[in-house]
Amino acid sequence: MSDDNSDLEDEFEDALEVQTLPNTMDLMTAISEGKVAIHYFFNNKFYEAQEILKPWVGRSMYHTVGNATFNFLEAVLTFERKSIERASSSLKLSIQLCNYYRKKNTFSESLGKMVKKPNYDLYTPEEIHAELCFAESLLLKALLTFIEDETLVSFIRAGLKIRSCYNSYKECNTILNSRTWGDDEPHKVHFESGVRIGIGLFNLMISLLPGRVIKLLEFIGFSGSKEKGLSELFLCYNLKSGLMHVLSVLALLAYNLIIKYFVSQEEGDLEFCDKVLNNQLTLYPEGAWFLYFKGRLELIQGNIKDSIIWYIKSWKSQDVWPQFHHICFWELTWANCMLGDWKEADVYASYLLKESKWSRTIYSYQKASIMLMNNEEDLTDDDLSTITSLMCNVPKWKQRIAGKSLPMEKFAIKKAERFASQNNHLVLPALELLYIWNYFKIISKKWELCDNVYRIIDKCYKNFQQNPDQFGKQYASDNNALILLLKGSCLRHMGKPLQAEQCFKDIISMEKNIKYDTYIVPFSLFELALIYKSKGNFEKAAEILEDAKKNYSGYSLDTRLHFLVHSELTEINNQKNRYNVT
């Protein structure tokens, strides 16, 4: 048992007091049943999966961890207090059970660990897997803590749990590499797959954080390498018979199809995703997760209408977890926005507002923004009343997670206030959201999509040139800057860098006159840097990115831009090294 976990002993005050657990299941049978439960789960047979696990919860580690994982997923998807409490209780039981089975060190053995490595060959298979299951359970408990309680103390406790979990995974990795494994240990592949995915996810997650956060984490003992993270995940993926194989598939799909599009401008490995999804949809033809990812793959390739078909298949594939429908509704909302089908987009935005508990603030602003994209003459009095009511409710539904407001909620609240002060008008609000969520990159895959969006922006631009004060003189510069940001980004994606560059330079020149939408200037600098990067002028690009990072703060969505800047600086350094550019 790792001494690094001593700061969490209070978690285990009510740990299992029994000396032996009656009717325990042998390790390989537990793992085998765990694989069956996972297979059921990804085939939408959620009830059958839980029925396999429940009889052995509290006695078998893998049954208990599996049950806790299902409860955790439900809590994250629903945000309902009862689901969160149930997940918290099941994860606490899982931690207690794993701690019961972990290697117990005497005082002399603990002292010995300070001067030499323990002999992991003396660990039983149960003790080895208990260490791994403990790390997995503690990670989920730490993540749950962020939504379980909003206090600062809870936030700190979550950090301590993650630190403990990280140390436990490192210990598992040491066991994997230093233990003498026999040919008659079939459990090794399952242990290795669990270690690989844990180490991989930690490295990948930490590497994606902004530089200043990474430096702080390194100071307290964390480190992360994107290359190391992806390498470990691929090693887990190649362990086809390992218990965690399918979870490594999900992790790699999520990274390439979602995360990369949130934190960077780089493409994911779409060829790999296509190959993997073909395999997984053969195994799980009605699996909601893989149908969703297939839709996401089509979306990223610019095949918007095909993506809509797959998202609807995912939505319709199961009704046990209606919360998963909301993920599809989110994608369907923006897919239809990219097509300019505001009426259909509004249908799915309405579903989210009515059914999902994630963020009514964001959903209400989103729906109102989409409705505002229709021509004014097409909006009825009822439509205008609905939009006004939605905007009034945006600040009322604000929430706090881990003691902090969500950046996107704060952005929506500012925009709702602006709507009221501009006589119930906003400038291209849904296109602004498309830009913020990085969907312009997807629109650029098909000329007709990008051209359609550009025409909407250009029409608005020409209108404002004729009457820049139409929504109030005090907002003229802000509104003009927003239109130029959207226009410039669209032009950049259409392969017109000179025209795009002029848009961003015009924004920077009016910086002193921009009073409210201050995020536009640093985001314009980011866009300008991408143009210089595309020309091969890495030094200039890096200089502009550093300017955006160091000289601007306190604006809306600053954390999001820091992620993007960090990713681009890393990519520029890699390219400079690749081409020996100084």
C-alpha positions in Angstrom: 0.0 0.0 0.0 1.5 3.3 -1.1 2.5 5.7 1.7 1.5 8.6 -0.5 -2.1 7.9 0.3 -1.8 8.5 4.1 -3.4 12.0 3.7 -6.7 10.2 2.9 -6.9 7.9 5.8 -10.0 9.7 7.0 -11.8 8.3 3.9 -11.4 4.8 5.3 -12.5 5.3 8.9 -15.5 3.1 8.3 -13.7 0.6 6.0 -14.6 -3.0 6.1 -14.0 -4.5 9.5 -14.6 -8.1 8.6 -11.5 -10.3 8.4 -12.8 -12.4 5.6 -15.6 -11.8 3.0 -17.9 -14.8 2.7 -18.8 -16.2 -0.7 -16.1 -14.3 -2.5 -15.6 -14.8 -6.3 -12.3 -15.7 -7.8 -10.4 -13.0 -9.7 -10.6 -14.4 -13.2 -14.4 -15.2 -12.9 -14.9 -11.6 -11.7 -13.0 -10.2 -14.7 -14.9 -12.5 -17.1 -18.2 -11.3 -15.8 -17.0 -7.7 -15.9 -16.3 -8.2 -19.6 -19.8 -9.5 -20.2 -21.3 -6.6 -18.3 -19.2 -4.1 -20.5 -20.4 -5.9 -23.6 -24.1 -5.6 -22.5 -23.5 -2.0 -21.5 -22.3 -0.9 -25.0 -25.1 -2.8 -26.6 -27.6 -0.6 -24.7 -28.5 -3.6 -22.4 -28.0 -1.4 -19.3 -30.3 -3.4 -17.1 -28.7 -6.7 -18.0 -25.2 -5.3 -17.3 -26.3 -4.1 -13.8 -28.0 -7.4 -13.0 -24.6 -9.2 -13.6 -22.8 -6.9 -11.2 -25.3 -6.3 -8.4 -25.3 -9.7 -6.7 -21.5 -9.3 -6.0 -21.4 -5.6 -5.1 -19.5 -5.3 -1.8 -17.8 -8.7 -2.2 -16.1 -8.7 -5.6 -13.8 -5.8 -6.5 -14.6 -5.8 -10.2 -18.3 -6.1 -9.7 -18.2 -3.3 -7.2 -16.1 -1.0 -9.3 -18.2 -1.7 -12.4 -21.4 -0.9 -10.5 -19.9 2.3 -9.2 -18.8 3.3 -12.7 -22.3 2.9 -14.1 -23.6 5.0 -11.2 -20.9 7.6 -11.9 -21.9 7.9 -15.5 -25.5 8.3 -14.6 -24.7 11.0 -12.1 -22.6 13.0 -14.7 -25.3 12.7 -17.4 -28.2 13.6 -15.1 -26.7 16.1 -12.6 -29.6 14.9 -10.3 -28.9 15.0 -6.6 -30.1 11.5 -5.9 -27.9 10.1 -8.7 -24.9 12.0 -7.4 -25.5 10.7 -3.9 -26.0 7.1 -5.2 -22.7 7.3 -7.2 -20.9 8.8 -4.2 -22.0 6.0 -1.9 -21.2 3.2 -4.4 -17.7 4.7 -5.1 -17.1 5.0 -1.3 -17.9 1.3 -1.0 -15.7 0.5 -3.9 -12.8 2.4 -2.3 -13.3 0.6 1.0 -13.4 -2.8 -0.6 -10.3 -2.2 -2.7 -8.5 -0.9 0.3 -9.4 -4.0 2.2 -7.8 -6.2 -0.4 -4.7 -4.0 -1.0 -1.3 -5.1 0.3 -1.0 -4.4 4.0 2.4 -3.2 5.0 3.8 -3.6 8.5 5.7 -0.7 10.1 9.0 -2.2 9.3 8.0 -2.9 5.7 6.9 0.7 5.4 10.3 1.9 6.6 11.9 -0.6 4.2 10.1 1.0 1.2 11.9 4.2 2.0 15.3 2.7 1.2 14.5 0.0 -1.4 11.7 -1.1 -3.7 9.2 -3.6 -2.4 9.3 -7.1 -3.8 6.2 -7.1 -6.0 6.7 -10.8 -6.8 5.3 -11.4 -3.3 2.1 -9.6 -4.0 -0.9 -11.9 -4.7 -3.0 -11.3 -7.9 -5.8 -10.0 -5.7 -3.5 -7.4 -4.1 -2.2 -6.2 -7.4 -5.7 -5.7 -8.9 -6.9 -4.1 -5.6 -4.3 -1.4 -6.2 -5.5 -0.8 -9.7 -9.2 -0.9 -8.8 -8.4 1.5 -5.9 -6.8 4.0 -8.3 -9.8 3.8 -10.7 -12.3 4.2 -7.9 -10.5 7.1 -6.4 -10.2 8.9 -9.7 -14.0 8.7 -10.3 -14.6 9.8 -6.7 -12.4 12.8 -7.2 -14.1 13.8 -10.4 -17.5 13.4 -8.7 -16.4 15.7 -5.9 -16.3 18.6 -8.3 -20.1 18.4 -8.8 -21.0 16.8 -5.5 -20.1 19.8 -3.4 -19.5 23.5 -4.3 -17.3 24.5 -1.4 -13.6 25.3 -1.5 -12.8 22.6 1.0 -14.5 20.0 -1.3 -12.4 21.4 -4.2 -9.2 20.9 -2.2 -10.3 17.4 -1.2 -10.8 16.5 -4.8 -7.3 17.7 -5.6 -5.9 15.5 -2.8 -7.8 12.5 -4.1 -6.5 13.0 -7.6 -2.9 13.3 -6.3 -3.5 10.1 -4.3 -5.0 8.4 -7.4 -2.0 9.6 -9.6 0.4 8.0 -7.1 -1.5 4.8 -7.0 -1.4 4.6 -10.8 2.3 5.2 -10.7 2.7 2.3 -8.2 0.6 0.1 -10.5 2.9 1.0 -13.4 5.9 0.1 -11.2 4.3 -3.3 -10.4 3.7 -3.9 -14.1 7.3 -3.2 -15.1 9.2 -4.7 -12.2 7.2 -7.8 -11.3 8.4 -11.1 -12.7 5.3 -12.3 -14.6 4.7 -16.0 -15.1 3.2 -17.6 -18.2 0.4 -18.9 -16.1 -1.0 -15.5 -15.1 -4.0 -14.8 -17.4 -4.9 -11.8 -15.3 -1.8 -9.9 -16.4 -3.4 -8.6 -19.7 -6.3 -7.2 -17.7 -4.1 -5.5 -15.2 -1.9 -4.1 -17.9 -4.8 -2.7 -19.8 -6.0 -1.0 -16.7 -2.6 0.5 -16.0 -2.1 1.6 -19.6 -5.4 3.4 -19.8 -4.9 5.1 -16.4 -1.4 6.3 -17.1 -2.4 7.3 -20.6 -5.4 9.4 -19.6 -3.5 11.2 -16.8 -0.6 12.1 -19.2 -3.0 13.2 -21.9 -5.2 15.3 -19.7 -2.3 17.1 -18.0 -0.5 17.8 -21.3 -3.6 19.6 -22.7 -3.7 22.1 -19.8 -2.3 25.7 -20.2 1.3 26.1 -19.5 0.9 28.0 -16.2 -1.3 25.2 -14.8 1.2 22.5 -15.9 4.0 24.4 -14.1 1.9 24.4 -10.9 1.1 20.7 -11.3 4.8 19.8 -11.9 5.6 21.7 -8.7 3.4 19.4 -6.6 4.5 16.2 -8.4 2.3 15.9 -11.5 3.7 15.6 -15.0 2.2 14.9 -18.4 3.2 14.2 -21.9 0.8 14.0 -24.8 3.0 11.6 -26.7 3.3 9.3 -23.6 -0.5 9.5 -23.0 -1.4 8.6 -26.6 1.3 5.8 -26.6 -0.2 4.2 -23.5 -3.7 4.5 -24.8 -2.7 2.8 -28.1 -0.9 0.0 -26.1 -4.1 -0.5 -24.2 -6.1 -0.5 -27.5 -3.8 -3.2 -28.9 -4.5 -5.4 -25.9 -7.7 -6.7 -27.6 -8.5 -9.2 -24.8 -7.9 -6.7 -22.0 -10.8 -5.6 -19.8 -10.2 -2.0 -20.6 -9.8 -2.3 -24.4 -13.2 -0.9 -25.3 -12.7 2.0 -22.9 -9.4 2.8 -24.6 -11.4 2.9 -27.9 -13.8 5.4 -26.3 -10.9 7.5 -25.0 -9.1 7.7 -28.4 -12.4 8.5 -30.2 -13.2 11.2 -27.7 -9.7 12.7 -28.0 -9.6 12.7 -31.8 -13.2 13.7 -32.4 -14.1 16.0 -29.5 -11.2 17.1 -27.4 -8.9 18.1 -30.2 -11.6 20.3 -31.6 -12.1 22.0 -28.3 -8.5 22.7 -27.3 -6.7 23.1 -30.7 -7.0 23.8 -34.4 -5.3 20.5 -35.3 -7.1 17.6 -37.0 -7.7 14.4 -35.2 -6.7 11.0 -36.7 -9.9 10.6 -38.7 -8.6 7.6 -40.6 -8.0 5.7 -37.4 -11.5 6.7 -36.1 -13.2 5.5 -39.2 -11.4 2.1 -38.9 -12.2 1.8 -35.2 -15.9 2.7 -35.6 -16.4 0.2 -38.4 -15.1 -2.5 -36.1 -17.1 -1.3 -33.0 -20.3 -0.9 -35.0 -19.9 -4.5 -36.1 -19.7 -5.6 -32.5 -22.3 -3.1 -31.2 -24.6 -2.2 -34.2 -27.1 -0.5 -31.9 -24.7 0.9 -29.4 -25.6 4.5 -28.6 -22.0 5.6 -27.9 -20.6 4.3 -31.2 -23.5 5.6 -33.2 -22.9 9.0 -31.7 -19.2 8.9 -32.5 -20.0 7.9 -36.1 -22.2 11.0 -36.3 -19.4 13.1 -34.9 -16.9 11.7 -37.5 -19.3 12.6 -40.3 -19.8 16.0 -38.8 -16.1 16.7 -38.6 -15.7 15.7 -42.2 -18.3 18.2 -43.2 -20.9 15.6 -44.1 -23.6 17.4 -42.0 -26.7 15.7 -43.4 -25.1 12.3 -42.9 -24.1 13.2 -39.3 -27.7 14.1 -38.5 -28.8 10.6 -39.6 -26.3 9.0 -37.3 -27.1 11.3 -34.4 -30.8 10.4 -34.7 -29.9 6.7 -34.8 -28.0 7.1 -31.6 -30.9 9.0 -30.0 -33.4 6.4 -31.1 -31.3 3.4 -30.2 -32.2 3.4 -26.5 -34.5 5.0 -24.0 -33.2 3.6 -20.7 -30.9 6.6 -20.3 -32.7 9.5 -21.8 -29.9 11.8 -20.6 -27.7 10.4 -23.4 -30.3 11.8 -25.8 -29.3 15.3 -24.7 -25.7 14.8 -26.1 -27.3 14.0 -29.5 -29.7 16.9 -29.2 -26.7 19.2 -28.6 -25.0 18.0 -31.8 -28.2 18.1 -33.8 -28.8 21.7 -32.7 -25.4 22.8 -34.1 -25.5 20.5 -37.1 -28.7 22.2 -38.2 -27.2 25.7 -37.4 -24.3 24.9 -39.8 -26.9 24.1 -42.5 -28.7 27.4 -41.7 -31.8 25.5 -40.8 -32.8 27.7 -37.8 -36.2 26.2 -37.4 -34.9 22.6 -37.1 -32.1 23.8 -34.8 -34.7 25.4 -32.6 -36.5 22.1 -32.2 -33.5 20.4 -30.7 -32.5 23.5 -28.6 -36.1 23.3 -27.2 -35.6 19.7 -26.3 -32.4 20.6 -24.4 -34.0 23.4 -22.5 -37.0 21.3 -21.5 -35.3 18.1 -20.6 -31.6 18.6 -19.7 -30.4 19.8 -16.3 -26.9 20.5 -17.3 -27.2 24.3 -17.8 -30.5 26.0 -18.3 -28.7 29.3 -18.6 -26.7 28.1 -21.6 -29.7 26.3 -23.2 -32.0 29.3 -22.8 -29.5 31.7 -24.4 -28.7 29.1 -27.1 -32.4 28.8 -28.0 -33.0 32.6 -28.0 -29.9 33.1 -30.2 -31.1 30.6 -32.7 -34.5 32.2 -32.9 -32.9 35.6 -33.4 -31.2 34.3 -36.6 -34.5 34.3 -38.4 -35.5 37.3 -40.4 -37.3 39.8 -38.3 -40.4 39.8 -40.5 -40.6 36.0 -40.0 -40.8 36.3 -36.2 -44.3 36.4 -34.7 -45.3 38.3 -31.6 -45.3 35.0 -29.7 -41.7 34.4 -31.0 -40.6 37.8 -29.8 -42.2 37.3 -26.4 -40.5 33.9 -26.1 -37.1 35.3 -26.9 -37.5 38.1 -24.4 -38.6 35.7 -21.7 -35.7 33.4 -22.4 -33.2 36.2 -22.2 -34.7 37.4 -18.9 -34.3 33.9 -17.5 -30.7 33.4 -18.5 -29.2 35.0 -15.3 -31.8 33.4 -13.0 -30.6 29.8 -13.8 -26.9 30.5 -13.2 -25.2 27.7 -11.3 -21.9 27.2 -9.5 -19.6 24.1 -9.8 -16.7 23.6 -7.5 -17.5 27.0 -6.1 -17.1 28.8 -9.5 -19.5 30.0 -12.2 -19.2 28.3 -15.6 -17.4 30.6 -18.1 -19.9 29.9 -20.8 -22.8 30.8 -18.4 -21.1 34.1 -17.5 -20.7 34.8 -21.3 -24.4 34.0 -21.9 -25.5 36.3 -19.0 -23.4 39.2 -20.4 -25.0 38.7 -23.8 -28.5 38.5 -22.3 -27.9 41.8 -20.6 -26.6 43.2 -23.9 -29.8 42.0 -25.6 -31.9 44.1 -23.2 -29.7 47.2 -23.5 -29.7 47.0 -27.3 -33.5 47.2 -27.5 -33.9 43.4 -27.8 -31.3 42.9 -30.5 -28.1 41.0 -30.9 -25.6 40.7 -33.7 -25.4 37.2 -35.3 -25.7 35.5 -31.9 -25.9 31.9 -33.1 -22.9 32.4 -35.5 -21.0 33.9 -32.6 -21.7 30.6 -30.6 -20.7 28.6 -33.7 -17.4 30.4 -33.6 -16.8 30.0 -29.9 -17.5 26.3 -30.1 -15.0 26.0 -32.9 -17.6 24.9 -35.5 -16.2 27.3 -38.1 -13.4 24.7 -38.6 -16.0 22.1 -39.5 -17.9 24.4 -41.8 -14.7 25.0 -43.7 -14.7 21.4 -44.9 -17.4 22.1 -47.5 -17.3 25.3 -49.6 -21.1 25.6 -49.8 -21.4 25.6 -46.0 -18.7 28.2 -45.5 -20.0 30.3 -48.4 -23.5 30.2 -46.9 -22.2 31.4 -43.5 -20.1 34.1 -45.2 -23.0 35.5 -47.1 -25.0 35.9 -43.8 -22.0 37.7 -42.2 -21.3 39.9 -45.2 -24.9 41.0 -45.4 -24.8 42.0 -41.8 -21.4 43.7 -42.3 -22.8 45.8 -45.2 -25.8 46.7 -43.1 -23.7 47.9 -40.3 -21.5 50.0 -42.6 -24.6 51.9 -43.6 -25.8 52.3 -40.0 -23.2 51.4 -37.4 -25.2 53.0 -34.5 -28.4 51.1 -35.1 -28.2 49.3 -31.8 -26.8 52.2 -29.9 -23.8 54.4 -30.4 -22.0 53.1 -27.3 -22.1 49.5 -28.8 -21.1 50.4 -32.3 -17.4 49.4 -32.0 -18.2 46.2 -30.2 -20.8 45.1 -32.7 -18.5 46.0 -35.7 -15.6 44.1 -34.1 -17.7 41.0 -33.6 -18.8 41.1 -37.3 -15.2 41.5 -38.4 -14.1 38.6 -36.1 -16.7 36.3 -37.7 -15.9 37.6 -41.2 -12.2 37.3 -40.8 -12.4 33.8 -39.4 -14.7 32.7 -42.2 -12.3 34.2 -44.8 -9.3 32.4 -43.2 -11.1 29.1 -43.4 -12.1 29.9 -47.1 -8.4 30.3 -48.0 -8.4 34.1 -48.2 -5.6 35.0 -45.7 -5.0 38.6 -46.9 -8.6 39.6 -46.6 -8.9 37.8 -43.2 -5.7 39.5 -42.0 -7.1 42.9 -42.7 -10.3 42.1 -40.7 -8.2 41.2 -37.6 -5.9 44.2 -38.0 -9.0 46.5 -38.1 -10.2 44.9 -34.9 -6.8 45.5 -33.2 -6.8 49.1 -34.4 -10.1 49.8 -32.6 -9.2 48.0 -29.4 -9.5 51.2 -27.2 -13.1 51.6 -28.4 -14.2 48.1 -27.6 -15.8 48.3 -24.1 -17.9 45.2 -23.6 -16.9 42.3 -25.9 -13.3 42.6 -24.8 -12.7 38.9 -25.7 -12.7 39.8 -29.4 -9.2 41.4 -29.4 -7.2 38.5 -27.9 -9.2 36.0 -30.1 -8.4 38.2 -33.1 -4.7 38.0 -32.2 -5.1 34.3 -32.0 -6.6 34.2 -35.5 -3.9 36.5 -36.8 -1.3 34.2 -35.4 -2.8 31.2 -37.3 -2.5 33.2 -40.6 1.2 33.8 -40.0 1.7 30.2 -39.0 0.1 29.0 -42.2 2.6 31.2 -44.1 5.5 29.5 -42.3 6.3 32.6 -40.2 6.5 30.7 -36.9 8.4 33.4 -35.1 5.8 36.1 -35.8 3.0 33.6 -35.0 4.6 32.7 -31.6 5.1 36.4 -30.8 1.5 37.2 -31.4 0.3 34.2 -29.3 2.6 35.2 -26.4 1.1 38.7 -26.7 -2.5 37.3 -26.5 -1.5 35.1 -23.5 0.5 37.6 -21.4 -1.1 41.0 -22.1 -4.8 40.2 -21.9 -6.8 38.9 -18.9 -10.2 39.0 -17.3 -12.1 38.7 -20.6 -14.9 36.2 -21.4 -13.8 32.7 -22.1 -10.1 33.4 -21.3 -9.5 29.9 -20.2 -10.7 28.5 -23.5 -8.3 30.8 -25.4 -5.4 29.8 -23.1 -6.0 26.1 -24.1 -5.9 27.1 -27.7 -2.8 29.2 -27.4 -1.0 26.5 -25.4 -1.8 24.0 -28.1 -0.7 26.3 -30.9 2.6 27.3 -29.2 3.3 23.6 -28.7 2.6 22.8 -32.3 4.7 25.8 -33.5 7.7 24.6 -31.4 7.3 21.1 -32.9 7.3 22.5 -36.4 10.2 24.8 -35.8 12.2 21.8 -34.5 11.0 19.6 -37.4 12.2 22.1 -40.0 15.1 23.5 -37.9 13.6 27.0 -38.0 15.0 29.4 -35.5 
